[in-house]
Amino acid sequence: MPSMSTIESLFCRSAPWEAATGRWVLPWALQGIEPRGRVLEIGGGSGAMATQILATAPPDLVDLTVTDIDPEMVEAAGRRMQPFRGRAHARVADATALPFPDGAFDTVVSFIMLHHVLDWEKALAEAVRVLAPGGVLVGYDLLASAPARLLHRLEGAPHRFISRGELRPHLHTLPLTDLRIRENAVTTRFRARRGGDR
């Protein structure tokens, strides 16, 4: 799985992104879900979204792990989450081969990172594998569109976008229930519950 481009890396660490994350992006991305218990964010970059989850959740209800393939991003996330030490963890990990046992998390979130994983189907399968029965998968990503393709071509970051209508059939192959997918011209949002008893 490729690391972030320089442009993306700078953007993810910026103050404007952090401000927008808490105010607009995270509530929109979570779609009414309140992450609780053992929470995993895959491909979490510099930890902006993870930090906002920790800041808004009751201290005794969330233990959050954020992963990224890029060691520099993981280091930045660790620094950003320092005020929440003890219940915040940052770890280098490939989203297509997560180093966690089956059913290790109650909530798994993925925010605008799947298009950076050339095998995003495998990343979603891994996210579901580490999700406990009854746990929630929630996230969003960019869809294949002319502006998204142009931006990523200009910055030179490896990518593979999800096409409109492509996500639903793949998620139906996984042990998920209560599947909801919302698409517009440029993004897709998804949420589902892991099948099985808790």
Disulfide bonds with the S-S distance in Angstrom:
none
